[in-house]
Amino acid sequence: MRSWRTLALVVAVAAAGAVGTLIVAHAVGMHGSDLAHLMSLVAPAALVTIVAAFGARRLLGRTSLRQRFVAVALIATAAAIANLAVLTTQMFVERRDATLVIVLVLYSTAAGVVAALVLARSSSVAIGRLEETATALGDGALDVRVGSLEAGPELDTLGRTLDAMAGRLQVAQERERAIEARRRDLITAVSHDLRTPLANLRAMVEAVDDEVVRDPASLQRYSGEMRRSVNQLTDMVDDLFELTQLDAGAIEAETARASLDEVVRSALATVEPQAASKRLSLVSDLHGADDTPCSPRLARVLQTLLVNAVRHTPADGTVRIDAARRAGRLEVSVEDTGEGILADDLARVFEPFFRVDRARSRGGAGLGLALAKRIVEALGGRITAASAPNEGSRFAIELPIT
């Protein structure tokens, strides 16, 4: 298919040249038999041009760029001299004039060859830089760039395209490395967090099997501990599954909506017993944003924030939910009067499996805030944390209203 296109292009150029020659001849006063005679000469010349050009494509197909440029200059000169020879034999041009023209053509040929070599050199240098850059990229050095070539629009465009591709590859590689690092951290954290409940289950099951404990009170206590360990493992598996679903982009396809008031009431209901046992005040002030539509997933986020707030707030403290609508966005915050978070820990609270104080943490796998962050970001919003030791913490959520 490409060969036919090339042949068509060569024929079109040769035909245009022949027609142009006849037009010029007619314009300078050639008519009748002279014009017909010239046409009989131009037609074979056009045919020879087509054959020569198409043949040169095959002969020069594997030569260097420099050799191609020089060959083009020599072919053009040979065609000019051949045409001049024909015109001389047909008495259109005198021999003396033909000799003078041939000398000038030969001089022009030398100038053309020099120009071809200069142009070929700059193009060859540019292509060499492209080749070196592509080779380096193939070897994994994604920080290399072609830079400015100044070798014509085509090669310059190719260089910019290669640099843009290298930039995208570098970003993709950095993202892949970050994901791989998170995966390793996730596996390490999961292994660590699974070890404790599994070890407890194994120890208690062995104690029951070996009849180390027999009295009903001890068996009941062991049963409760085993149930707690199983629930901890179940919650961890559920959180991991949901984390994977969020990474797969499951939230974007959801269309379900609930009012903010329903979401807040649902989240508060999950922590009311624990709050009552610690005599905590649960305060909710939505500032007229009660009927704002939002994703039901927001209930999971608020539940996580409320559970943490209740867990880390001393008795007789306060946990508060505030909300407001501003400039087409919904703002929700959960604030407590608890023990607060150190500045160094505050920067990591949204990392999977990170817990502020593992020695005092009870239950959970350190995935709650990581899940909350993923959910909020998948909904097109953001979540931030502010805290001071012994003064309490505040987690603020900002979401677009859809």
N, C-alpha and C positions, 0 to 999 in steps of 0.2 A: 504493500500500500504506500509506503514511504517512497519507494522507487518511482512509482507512477506520479506521485505528487512532484517529485524532483524533476522528472521528465517534462511534466506539464509546465513547470516554472521556466525551465530552460527554453522550451518551445515558445512560450509567451514572450520571453525577453528577446529571443532571436527574431520573432515576427515583428515585435515592436521596433527593433533596430532596422529591419528591412523596410518597414513602412515609413519610418522616419527618414531613411536615406532617400526614398522615392519622393517624399514630400519636399525635402530640401532641394533635390534635383529639379523638381517642377518649379520651385520658387526661384531658382537661379536662371530659368529660361530653357530647360530641356523639355522638348515636346516630341510627340510622334515616335518615329523610329529610334531616335536617340534614347528616349525614355524606355522604350521596349527593350532596346539592347542592354541598357543598364539593369533592367529588371531581370534579364536572362543571366546577368552576372551576379546579381544580389541573391537570387534564389539558391544557386549552388553554395554560395558563401554562407548563407543562413543555415543550410543543411549541414555543411562542414562544421559550423559553429555549434550546432546542436550535438552532433556526434562527438566533437572534441570536448565540449563541456561535460557531457554525460560520461564520457570515458575518463576524463580527468577526475571525476568524483570517485570512480572505482580505483584508479591508480593512486590517488592521493589520500585515500580513505585511512591508511595506516601510517601516514607520514606525520612528522611533527608540525606544530603550528608555524614555526619559522619556515620550514620547507614549503608549506602550503602558500604562505604569503609570497615567497620568492617565485614559486611556480605560477601564481596568478599574474605577477608582473611580467614574467617571461612569456606566458601565453598571450597576454594582451599585446606585447611587442611583436611576437611572431605573427599574430593576426593582422596587425597594422602593416607590417612589411609585406606580407602575402597580398593584402589588398592593394598596396602600392605597386607591387610587381605586376599584378593583373591590370591595373589601370595603365601602367607603362606599356605593356605589350599591346594593349588595345588603343594605344595612341591618345589616351585621355591626358597623360602627363608626359612631358618630355624627359629624356633620360637624365639630362643635366639636373633638372629640377628634382627628379626622383632620387638621384644620388644625394643631393643636398638634404632632402627630407629624410632619407634613410640614416644619414649621419646624425641628424637631430633626434631621430627616433631612438638610435642607439644610445645617445647621451641621456635621453629621457629614461631609457631602460635602466641605465646605471643608477640614476636618481631614484627611480621606482624601487629597484632592488634594495638600495640603502634604506629608503623609507619603510619598506616591508620588513627589513631586518630590525629596525628600531622599534616599530610597532609590535613585531612578534616578540621581541625581547621583553617589553613591558607586559604584554599579555602572558608570556611564559612565566615571568616572575609572579604575576598575580595568581595564575593557575597553580604554581608551585606552593604559594602560601595557602591556597585553598586545600591543596592535597595534604600539606603538613598539618593543617588544622583538623581536617577530617580524620587523618590517621591518629592524631593525638586524642581526639574525641572517641575514636574507636577503641583506644587503649585505656580509656577511663578518665582521662584528664579533662573534665568537663569545665574547667575554669579558663581554658585557652579560647582566644577569639581571633578572628581574621583581622578585624579593624578596617581602616580605610585603605582601599586598593588603588583608587584613582586610575582604573584601567578600562573605563567605559561603563555605560549604564548597565549592560548585561552582567558583567562580572561583578560590578559593585552591588547589584541587586542579589546576585548569588551569594556574595560575601555576607550581606546583611541577613539574608535568609538563614545562612548557616549559623551566624552568631545568635540569631533569635532562637533557632532550634537548640543550640547549645545551652542557652539560658533556660529554656523550658525543661531540658533534660536535667540540668543542674538542680532546678527547683524540685523536679519530680524525685531525683535521687535523694535530696535532703529530706523531702517528705517521707520517702520510703525508709530512710535511716531512722528518722524520728519515730515512725510507726514501729519499726523493728525494735528500737530501744524501749518503747512503751510495751511492746509485746513481751520482751524479756522481763521487764519490771513487773508486768502483770503476772507472768508465770511464777516469778519468784515470790510475789506477794500472795498469790493464790496458794502456792505450796506451803508458805509459812502459816497462812490463816487456816488452811485445812488441817494442818498437823495437830493443833490444839484440840479441837472438838473430836477428831478421830482418835487421838490418843486417850481422851477422856472416855469415849465410848468403849474403846477396847479394854481399858482398865476395869471399867465397871462391869462389862459383860463377862470378862474373865473372873472377876470377883464373885459374880452371881453363879457362873458355871462351876467354879471351884468351891462353892458353898462357903465362901469366906464370910458372907453376910447371910443370915437366915431369918432374923426377926423381922416382922412385918414393917416396923417403923423404918428400919434401914433399907429394906427393899423398896418401900415407898419413896424414900429420899433418893435412892439410886434411880428409880424410875423417873422421877422428876428431873434429875440431872441429865439422864439420857434423852428425855424429851426435849430439854433445853438445847442440848448439843445437836439433836436432829433438826430442830427448828432453825438453829443457827446455820447449819449446812444447807437447809432448804432455802433460807433467805439469801444466802450467798449465791447459790446456783440460779435462783430467780433473778437476782441483780445482774449476774454475769450474762444471763440470757437477754435481759432487757438492754444491757449495755451493747451487746452485739447487734440487737435489732435497731438500736439508735444509730449505730455506725453504718448500718445498711440503708439508712434513709427512710425508715418506716414511717416516721412522723409526717414527712412532707405529703404523703398520700392521704392522710386523715382529713376528714371534713366535718367531724362531729364538733358541736359547740355546746357550751354550757354557760350559764350566767356566773359572774364572779361571786355573787352571793352564795350560790349553790356550791361552788368549788371551795370557798372559805369554810362554810359550815361543815362540809364533808371532811376537810382536813382537821378542823378543830375537834370534831367528834372522836377522832382516833387518839387524841392526847388528853381528853378530859379526865379519864380515870387516873392517869399518872399525875396530872396537874392537881387534882383534888387530893390525892394522897400526900402531896407536898405543900398543900395549901397555897398553890400558886394562883394568881389572878390572870385569867385569859381575857384580853381586851381586843375587840375588833371594831375598827372605825374605817368604813369604806368611802366616806366623804362623797356620797352620791354616785359612786361607781358600781352600785349593786348589780344593775342589769347589764353591765358591759359584757359582751360575748367574748369567750376565751376558750382555749382548748381544755378538755377534761384532764389532760396530762398535767395541767398546772396544779391540780389537787395533789399529785404525787410529789411535786416540788415543794409545795407548802407543807405537806405532811413531814417530809424529811427535815425541813427547817424547824418546824415546831417540835418534832421529837428531839432534835439536838438541843433546842432552846430549853425545853422542859428538863432534859437530862442534866444540863450543865447550869441550871439556875437553882440557887439554894432555896430552902423553904421560905415561904411568905414573900417570894419575889413576884415579878410580873413578866408575862410574855405578851407581846402586843403585835397585832397585824394592822397595818395602815395601807390604804389604797387611794389612788387619785387618777383622774384622766387629764392628760396635758398634751396638747398639740397632736392629737391623733395617736397617742401612745398611752398604754396602761402601766402605771407604776404601783408595785406592791412591795411592801417591806415587812420583815419579821424581826422584831427587836426584843431583847431580853435584858434582864438585870443580873445576868449570871457572872461567872468567873472570868469571862473574857478569854482572848487568845493572844499569845505573844506575837510580835511583829514578824519574826522569822517563820513561825508556823502559819501565820495568816496568808502568806504568799503561796502556801502549798495546800490549803484546805480543799481545793477542788481537784487535787490529784487522786487517781484511783488508789485505794488501799492506804491512803495516808490518814493517820489518826493523831490528833494533837498529843494525847497522852495514852500510850498503849497500856501503861500500868493501871490506869483507872478506867479504861474503856470497858463497857459491858455490852456484850452482844454486838451484832453488826459486823460488817466486813470492811468498813472504810470506803464503801462504794456509793453511799447515799448522796453526798455532795457532788461527786463526779457525775452521777446520773442526773442530778438536778441541773448541773451546768450543761450537759449534753442536750437535755430536753429543752431548756430555755433557748439555747443557741439554735437548735433545730426549728424552733418556733419563730426564729428571726429576731430574737432579743438578746439581752445580756444580763448577767447576774454578777454582783459585786459584793464584797464583804468588808466591813469595817469593825474594828474591835479595839479594846484597851483592857489590859489585865485588871480584874476586880471591878470593872465598870460595865461590863456587858458587851454584847455583840449585836450587829445589825446587818442583815442580808437584804439587799435591795434587788428587785427584779424589774426590768423594763421590757415591755413587749409591744409590738405594733398591734393596733386594734383592727381586726379583719372581720 
